Amino acid sequence: MTRGPGNTIIQEICGEHGISLGQFFGYCRPHPIVVARQKAYARMYVELGYTYSMIGRICNRDHSTVLYGIRAHEKRASNG
């Protein structure tokens, strides 16, 4: 895992959602973990100005997964 502001956001999200860093970076996809990942992607994109590729490298995901996740988070937030 990288150091820096992205790492701080990931740790905060894991704490809020009660998941471990291993679960966050793993490949299992239970809904609560996916929601936490998507929230982290969105925060890094908005708060830090990271690109989809940068977020993907940090989170070990493809940039298209990050793009989908950010859109899904925004949709959930607007319905919320």
N, C-alpha and C positions, 0 to 999 in steps of 0.2 A: 504494500500500500504506500502511496506517496504521502509526503508531508505537505502541510500548507492549508490554505483556507478550505479547499475541497475536502480534505481529511476531517477538518473540524465539523463541517456540515454533515458528513457521513456519520461521525460519532454522535452528534446531536440527534440525528434521525433514528439511529439504532437505539439510543436511550429512550426517545419518545415512544417508539413502537415496540420496545422490549425484545429486540432481536440482536443476535450477536453479529460481529463483523464477519465471521465465517458464513453465516446465513446470508448476509447482505451480498458478499462477493461470490457466493456459491451459485449453483445452477438450478437448484430446486425452485419451484414457482408457486408456492401457496400464496393465495391472495394477499394476506397481510404483508408478506415480504415484498411482493411485487409493488404494492402501494407505497411502501417505504422507499424502495429504489426509485420509483417514479417521482416521489416528492424530492428526493435528493437531487435527481437530475434537474428538476425544475428550479430548485434553489440555486444550484451551481450556475445554471444558465442565466437566471435573472439577477442574482445578487453578485456574482463574480464575473459575469460576461464571458464565461467559457464557451467555446464552440462545441458542437455535438461530438466532433472527433476527440477533442480534449477530454470531455466527460467520459466518452467511451473508453479512452485509454486508462483513465483513473479507475473506472468501475469494471474494467475488463469486459466491455460490451461493444458491439458494433454501433457505429454512429446512427444507423437507421433504427436500432432498438431504442437509443436515447431519444431520438426525434419522436417516435411513437409514444414513449413514456411521458415526455413533456406534454404532448397533446392530450393524452389520457388524463394526466393530472389536472391540466387546465379545464378540461371538460367536467371532471368531478368537482373541481372547485367552483365552477360557475353554476352547477346544479345544487350546490351545497347549502 
